[in-house]
Amino acid sequence: MFSREEFDDWKIRMHAHLAAQDDDMWDVITDGPMRILKANTAVAITDGERHRIEKPREEWTAEDKRKANLENVAKDILYKTLEKITFSKIKMCRTTKEICEILIQLCEGNEQTKENKFSVAVQKFDNIKMKTRVSMTEYDERVSGIINELNALGKVY
């Protein structure tokens, strides 16, 4: 399972990877599967906009098929990046949007979990001391790690 910081890093890398595959890919993650629509000619134009309805599959163009398939491609990419235990928690999700919502809940937790994580991180920060035989680089990495953890929880140092 991801820590909050690992999840934030994963999300940044995933956004870049999906956007590199297709400009519309991240929209599939955040908004759900693309709906293939067409103008509804049976309804008059109101407020300068046409009403839109689902386009039947037999009318789909090659571009419509590509856009509809973005959900499958995104899901495949997500599945390949998750560990077995995390995958087992999201495998019943129907859409990539649902997958992301579950991952966010798993990594961030509820308000009580967030408060507990914050308290632990503050306590780590307040009690940090340089150990003997530890280089400044190692100590700096520990301090930076705690600060990043606090930043991810909304506390900036």
C-alpha positions as CSV (number, residue, x, y, z in Angstrom):
1,M,0.0,0.0,0.0
2,F,1.2,3.5,-0.8
3,S,2.1,6.0,1.9
4,R,0.6,9.5,1.2
5,E,3.9,10.8,-0.2
6,E,4.3,7.7,-2.4
7,F,0.7,8.1,-3.6
8,D,1.3,11.8,-4.5
9,D,4.5,10.8,-6.4
10,W,2.6,8.0,-8.1
11,K,-0.2,10.3,-9.1
12,I,2.3,12.8,-10.6
13,R,4.1,10.1,-12.6
14,M,0.8,8.5,-13.6
15,H,-0.6,11.8,-14.8
16,A,2.5,12.4,-17.0
17,H,2.5,8.9,-18.3
18,L,-1.3,8.9,-19.2
19,A,-1.1,12.4,-20.7
20,A,1.9,11.2,-22.9
21,Q,-0.3,8.4,-24.2
22,D,-3.2,10.7,-25.1
23,D,-4.2,14.2,-24.2
24,D,-7.7,13.0,-23.1
25,M,-6.4,10.2,-21.0
26,W,-6.3,12.0,-17.6
27,D,-9.9,13.2,-18.2
28,V,-11.0,9.6,-18.3
29,I,-9.4,9.2,-14.8
30,T,-10.9,12.3,-13.3
31,D,-14.3,12.4,-15.1
32,G,-15.0,8.8,-16.0
33,P,-15.3,7.0,-19.3
34,M,-15.8,9.2,-22.4
35,R,-19.3,9.3,-23.6
36,I,-19.7,9.3,-27.4
37,L,-22.4,11.8,-28.2
38,K,-24.1,13.3,-31.2
39,A,-26.5,16.2,-31.8
40,N,-30.1,15.4,-31.2
41,T,-31.8,16.7,-34.3
42,A,-35.2,15.9,-33.0
43,V,-35.0,18.7,-30.4
44,A,-34.8,22.4,-31.3
45,I,-31.7,24.4,-30.4
46,T,-32.1,26.2,-27.2
47,D,-29.8,28.9,-25.9
48,G,-27.6,28.5,-28.9
49,E,-26.7,24.9,-27.9
50,R,-27.9,21.6,-29.4
51,H,-29.1,18.9,-27.2
52,R,-26.8,15.8,-27.3
53,I,-27.6,12.2,-27.0
54,E,-25.6,8.9,-26.9
55,K,-24.4,8.0,-30.4
56,P,-25.3,4.3,-31.3
57,R,-22.2,2.1,-31.6
58,E,-22.9,1.3,-35.2
59,E,-22.5,5.0,-36.0
60,W,-19.1,5.4,-34.2
61,T,-16.2,6.6,-36.3
62,A,-12.6,5.5,-35.8
63,E,-12.0,8.5,-33.6
64,D,-15.1,7.7,-31.5
65,K,-13.8,4.1,-31.0
66,R,-10.4,5.5,-30.0
67,K,-11.9,7.8,-27.4
68,A,-14.2,5.1,-26.1
69,N,-11.2,2.8,-25.7
70,L,-9.2,5.3,-23.6
71,E,-10.9,3.9,-20.5
72,N,-9.6,0.4,-21.2
73,V,-6.1,1.7,-21.9
74,A,-6.1,3.8,-18.7
75,K,-7.4,0.8,-16.7
76,D,-4.7,-1.4,-18.1
77,I,-1.9,1.1,-17.2
78,L,-3.3,1.5,-13.7
79,Y,-3.5,-2.3,-13.1
80,K,0.1,-2.7,-14.2
81,T,1.4,-0.1,-11.7
82,L,-0.4,-1.5,-8.6
83,E,0.9,-4.1,-6.2
84,K,-1.1,-7.3,-5.7
85,I,-2.6,-6.2,-2.4
86,T,-3.6,-2.9,-3.7
87,F,-5.0,-4.4,-6.9
88,S,-7.1,-6.8,-4.8
89,K,-8.8,-3.7,-3.3
90,I,-9.7,-2.1,-6.6
91,K,-10.3,-5.0,-9.0
92,M,-14.1,-4.8,-8.6
93,C,-14.1,-1.2,-9.7
94,R,-15.8,-0.7,-13.1
95,T,-14.1,2.6,-14.1
96,T,-10.7,4.2,-13.7
97,K,-12.4,7.1,-11.9
98,E,-13.7,4.6,-9.3
99,I,-10.2,3.1,-9.0
100,C,-8.7,6.6,-8.3
101,E,-11.4,7.4,-5.8
102,I,-10.7,4.1,-3.9
103,L,-6.9,4.7,-4.1
104,I,-7.3,8.2,-2.7
105,Q,-9.5,6.9,0.2
106,L,-7.0,4.1,0.9
107,C,-4.0,6.5,1.0
108,E,-5.6,9.5,2.6
109,G,-8.0,7.7,4.9
110,N,-10.8,9.4,6.8
111,E,-10.5,12.6,8.8
112,Q,-9.5,10.7,12.0
113,T,-6.8,8.8,10.1
114,K,-5.5,12.1,8.7
115,E,-5.4,13.7,12.1
116,N,-3.5,10.7,13.5
117,K,-1.0,10.7,10.7
118,F,-0.5,14.5,11.2
119,S,0.0,14.0,15.0
120,V,2.6,11.3,14.4
121,A,4.5,13.4,11.8
122,V,4.6,16.4,14.1
123,Q,5.8,14.3,16.9
124,K,8.6,12.9,14.7
125,F,9.5,16.4,13.6
126,D,9.6,17.7,17.2
127,N,11.7,14.8,18.4
128,I,14.2,14.4,15.6
129,K,17.8,14.3,16.7
130,M,20.9,13.6,14.8
131,K,22.2,10.1,15.8
132,T,25.9,9.4,16.2
133,R,27.7,8.1,13.2
134,V,25.1,9.5,10.9
135,S,26.2,11.8,8.1
136,M,24.7,15.2,7.5
137,T,23.3,13.9,4.3
138,E,21.4,11.0,6.0
139,Y,20.1,13.4,8.7
140,D,19.0,15.9,6.1
141,E,17.2,13.1,4.2
142,R,15.3,12.1,7.4
143,V,14.4,15.7,8.2
144,S,13.3,16.3,4.5
145,G,11.2,13.1,4.6
146,I,9.3,14.2,7.7
147,I,8.8,17.7,6.2
148,N,7.5,16.2,3.0
149,E,5.2,14.0,5.0
150,L,3.9,17.1,6.9
151,N,3.5,19.0,3.6
152,A,1.5,16.1,2.1
153,L,-0.8,16.4,5.2
154,G,-1.2,20.2,4.7
155,K,1.3,21.6,7.2
156,V,4.1,23.6,5.6
157,Y,7.4,24.0,7.4
